[in-house]
Amino acid sequence: MPMSVRLDARTERLLNRLARAKGQTKSEVVRDAIERLAREEASDKAASGPYEAIAHLIGCADSGGAGLSERTGEKFRTLLRERRRARRAG
């Protein structure tokens, strides 16, 4: 199916050079490039899972030195004890 694409001068020179170097027509080079791009995108999507979706967010927040992940077990145990005391006293 015929299609027109407008290229800037630099891209057109690059396309002409690639076509000559590969011994292909410009159309063949463009079709190959589109197929290659589609395969890359498909493999990127297949390889990505939940972790990859949020990887750029991991470690980006700062607690301001609050040490939120320090001694969490001890803090949780203290919280449970305080709740139990409050229920008994109430």
C-alpha positions, 0 to 999 in steps of 0.5 A, a space after each residue: 500500500 503506497 504511503 508518503 512520509 516527509 523527511 527532513 534533509 538529515 534523515 533523508 541523507 541517512 536513509 539514502 546512505 543506509 539503503 546503499 550500504 545494505 543494497 536495499 531500496 529505501 522502502 525496504 530499509 523503512 519496512 525493516 526499521 519499523 519491524 525491528 522497532 515493533 519487535 523491540 517494543 513487544 519484547 520490552 512489554 513482555 519483559 516488564 512486570 510490576 517491578 519494572 513498572 515502578 522501578 523508577 519510583 523505588 528509593 526516590 522518596 526521602 523520609 527526612 532522616 526519620 529512619 522509618 525502616 529502623 527497628 520496625 518489629 520493636 515499634 510494632 510490638 510496642 504499638 500492640 502492647 499499648 493497644 492491649 493496655 488501652 483495651 484492658 483499661 477502657 
